[in-house]
Amino acid sequence: MTDTRRRVKLYALNADRQWDDRGTGHVSSCYVEKLKGTSLLVRAESDGSLLLESKIQPDTAYQKQQDTLIVWSEGDNFDLALSFQEKAGCDEIWEKICQVQGKDPSVEITQDIVEESEDERFDEMSDSVQPVELPACEMGRLEDISELVNSCLVSPARKDKLAAALENDTIFDVVGCLEYDPSLPTPKKHREYLKELAKFREAIPIKNQDLLAKIHQTYRVQYIQDIVLPTPTVFEDNLLSTLSSFIFFNKVEIVKLIEDDDKYLTDLFKLLMDSKTPDSKRRDLVLFLKEFCNFSQNLQPQDKDAFYKTLVTLGILPALEITLSIDDQKTKTASIDILTYIVEFSPSVVRDYTLQQANNTEEEQMLLNIVIEQMLRDRDPELGGAVQLMGVLRILLDPESMLASVNKSEKADFLNLFYKHSIQTLIAPLLVNTTGEKPIREDYHTVQLLGLVLELLAFCVEHHTYHIKTCILNKDLLRRILVLMRSTHTFLVLGALRFMRRIIALKDEYYNRYIIKGNLFAPVIDAFLRNNGRYNLLDSAILELFEFIKLEDIKSLCSHVVENYGKILEDVEYVQTFKALKTRYDQHQDKLKERDRVSGSVGVAEAVVPSLLRTRYRREARTPDDEEEMWFNDEDDLDDDAPLDAAQHPNTHHALDAIGKIVEKKVCTNAETVNGPGRVLLTAAVSKPPHPDVQVSSSRLLNKGLVDYDGDSDEEEDGGGGGGGGSGSGSGASAGGGAGAGASEERDAKRPRLA
């Protein structure tokens, strides 16, 4: 089913009184035979599995909220909710529920507290029965009172009773009852705290009295849930889930009421951006926005999207640039929380804003650089704010979150901006602290901060391509990071090693050549030797690095390690990693020697074949072109050229082998016509190992005519000598020699060329 009207999210209230997301799917209503009635079915969007199968009970109270939400209880302590993507789908299912229960779809709750479904014991009572009278509040009647209260807890209308108990005129009496705990010598003073100690501060005066009452009520109910209520007893089974739902929907309503008040939010942001606003007032404004964003987490995705768009339109991001830089810990912490809420929901909003700043804002005033600067300046000993801001940067720099963006160039544009304007700010403390052979500062705060920078850089290496590569190569960044291998803090040493491991994992030859040229394994080997075989995480991490090089057969790094550190590492006996690396290196060398031997044989054969062919086959004289002239001039300089790369031109050897066999056969048949040097060279090419100095240029080999045809000699005829050379039996030279110039050119046009 692809109808978006019926696309829903299924929520269930868990034991911690929080709403759990049970999955996204499509809802339908139909008659289910095994349940003997019309039921709600939700099938998963991903695989079609059944997420929900719930019979619409005639006496179950279903509640419709916010036009896109239907909530009900399965039993006494299992609440469910369906959140619809579209209002039309919610209305459709709601009509079906009301149809089954015989209700008017205009109602928002299908069962009222005055209906006969209140409780079985009350169903049988006649209308003439008088209301139940509470027993006198005396010590001797406590058992009767307890029984009466417990009998009401299981009532289907408990939500309405709870709402009545939490009204402003009764809530303090309820809290007063909960102050008495038999296990405590003296009562708690919850009412005193709520009335006198808990102070309500308005960032901006709230004129909407309904909103004000809802805020007070939500705070007090949250206090009851978190502080007042006892440890899990009967309350956990019957009350707390209902209380959580009450708070959840109260928060949603508060957000809606504030969001609808345009003047209130406009005044708030105007005051927040005003340079004359006192820091204490600005702190209250930021704390209000933090709670506002916190409450918005209860909204549905489409509502949350509209919520953050409203904040961005009002100027939340420019405001955060100001509040992040304020030297007040509460203001800064709240600002970081707000930015985290925004980035976690929609990182593209922040990226787009940053890209707009690129051309009209000073580099140090850009939001991205302010975030980096505040991360590096965090004075908290545990770096709580820095860790949070590092997470924000990580989300912003994650290419995976850029794929679904409407702006197709967002990824390239944002990464270009980051590496042009911000990377130097990020790596500045790293470069400052690694100017020597050891880290300059080793205090705990500094090394913790460098650890965060390394973690973010390692993420960039893994997820970015040429941007971070250019930065590393141009700034010699890996060498500076490996200075941290000399740190006295093992976690920082491991961070530097992890960064190098991420680079090697890419198996990029640019990186490999950079490592080899800079001899950057030296700090790693040094740390390994200083560890002296101790069985710890550092030892395992270094061994895993070399094990990876061996298993992935990274030839350049394998050769470099064995050739430069083989003597040092050959005595390591407690693992076989380095011995296996040496074995792999020896295998590489054997293959190279074999390839060189084959290449040498080809070089000799290629050197002799043109000479034989020129001697054996001739045709009319013609003027050689420039390429051929170079071929003649270079013929005697074969020994100085680079060896033929068999891997680049695999077909060359096959062609030469075929030519060699043909020529050998003809030479043996006409041995008396072949000159001495030609015979000696051919014999050497066929039966003797090649001389190590005999090499041939692959480029020249391709420029020469590897396949020679009848009458295609490149030498000019010299009268009688040409006749003698051209009269050998079994060849087509005589036909070629007797043909005219036109026939020669025709054959020349038809002959194939080796590409």
Stockholm file with secondary structure:
# STOCKHOLM 1.0

chainA/1-755         MTDTRRRVKLYALNADRQWDDRGTGHVSSCYVEKLKGTSLLVRAESDGSLLLESKIQPDTAYQKQQDTLIVWSEGDNFDLALSFQEKAGCDEIWEKICQVQGKDPSVEITQDIVEESEDERFDEMSDSVQPVELPACEMGRLEDISELVNSCLVSPARKDKLAAALENDTIFDVVGCLEYDPSLPTPKKHREYLKELAKFREAIPIKNQDLLAKIHQTYRVQYIQDIVLPTPTVFEDNLLSTLSSFIFFNKVEIVKLIEDDDKYLTDLFKLLMDSKTPDSKRRDLVLFLKEFCNFSQNLQPQDKDAFYKTLVTLGILPALEITLSIDDQKTKTASIDILTYIVEFSPSVVRDYTLQQANNTEEEQMLLNIVIEQMLRDRDPELGGAVQLMGVLRILLDPESMLASVNKSEKADFLNLFYKHSIQTLIAPLLVNTTGEKPIREDYHTVQLLGLVLELLAFCVEHHTYHIKTCILNKDLLRRILVLMRSTHTFLVLGALRFMRRIIALKDEYYNRYIIKGNLFAPVIDAFLRNNGRYNLLDSAILELFEFIKLEDIKSLCSHVVENYGKILEDVEYVQTFKALKTRYDQHQDKLKERDRVSGSVGVAEAVVPSLLRTRYRREARTPDDEEEMWFNDEDDLDDDAPLDAAQHPNTHHALDAIGKIVEKKVCTNAETVNGPGRVLLTAAVSKPPHPDVQVSSSRLLNKGLVDYDGDSDEEEDGGGGGGGGSGSGSGASAGGGAGAGASEERDAKRPRLA
#=GR chainA/1-755 SS CCCGGGEEEEEEECTTSCEEEEEEEEEEEEEETTTTEEEEEEEETTTCCEEEEEECCTTCCCEEETTTEEEEESSSSCEEEEEESSHHHHHHHHHHHHHHHTCCTTCSBSCCTTSGGGCHHHHTSCTTCCCCCCCCSCGGGHHHHHHHHHHHHTCTTHHHHHHHHTSTTTHHHHHHHTTCCTTSSSCCCHHHIIIIISCCCCSSCCCCHHHHHHHHHHHHHHHIIIIISCSSSHHHHHTHHHHHHHHHHHHHHHHHHHHTCHHHHHHHHHHHHCTTSCHHHHHHHHHHHHHHHHHHTTSCHHHHHHHHHHHHHHTHHHHHHHHHTSSCHHHHHHHHHHHHHHHHHCHHHHHHHHHHHTTTSCGGGSHHHHHHHHHHTCCCTTCHHHHHHHHHHHHHTCGGGGTTCSSTTHHHHHHHHHHHHTHHHHHHHHHHTTSSSSCSCCCHHHHHHHHHHHHHHHHHHHHCCHHHHHHHHHHTHHHHHHGGGGCSCHHHHHHHHHHHHHHHHTTCHHHHHHHHHTTTTHHHHHHHHHHTTCCSHHHHHHHHHHHHHHHTTCHHHHHHHHHHHHHHHTTCCSCSHHHHHHHHHHHHHHHHHHHHHHHHHHHHHHHHHHHHHHHHCCCCCCCCCHHHHHHHHHGGGGGGSCCCCTTTCHHHHHHHHHHHHHHHHHHHHTGGGSCHHHHHHHHHHHHSCCCTTCCCCHHHHHHSCSSCCTTCCSSCCCTHHHHHHTCCTTSSHHHHHHSCHHHHHHHHHHSCCCC
#=GC SS_cons         CCCGGGEEEEEEECTTSCEEEEEEEEEEEEEETTTTEEEEEEEETTTCCEEEEEECCTTCCCEEETTTEEEEESSSSCEEEEEESSHHHHHHHHHHHHHHHTCCTTCSBSCCTTSGGGCHHHHTSCTTCCCCCCCCSCGGGHHHHHHHHHHHHTCTTHHHHHHHHTSTTTHHHHHHHTTCCTTSSSCCCHHHIIIIISCCCCSSCCCCHHHHHHHHHHHHHHHIIIIISCSSSHHHHHTHHHHHHHHHHHHHHHHHHHHTCHHHHHHHHHHHHCTTSCHHHHHHHHHHHHHHHHHHTTSCHHHHHHHHHHHHHHTHHHHHHHHHTSSCHHHHHHHHHHHHHHHHHCHHHHHHHHHHHTTTSCGGGSHHHHHHHHHHTCCCTTCHHHHHHHHHHHHHTCGGGGTTCSSTTHHHHHHHHHHHHTHHHHHHHHHHTTSSSSCSCCCHHHHHHHHHHHHHHHHHHHHCCHHHHHHHHHHTHHHHHHGGGGCSCHHHHHHHHHHHHHHHHTTCHHHHHHHHHTTTTHHHHHHHHHHTTCCSHHHHHHHHHHHHHHHTTCHHHHHHHHHHHHHHHTTCCSCSHHHHHHHHHHHHHHHHHHHHHHHHHHHHHHHHHHHHHHHHCCCCCCCCCHHHHHHHHHGGGGGGSCCCCTTTCHHHHHHHHHHHHHHHHHHHHTGGGSCHHHHHHHHHHHHSCCCTTCCCCHHHHHHSCSSCCTTCCSSCCCTHHHHHHTCCTTSSHHHHHHSCHHHHHHHHHHSCCCC
//
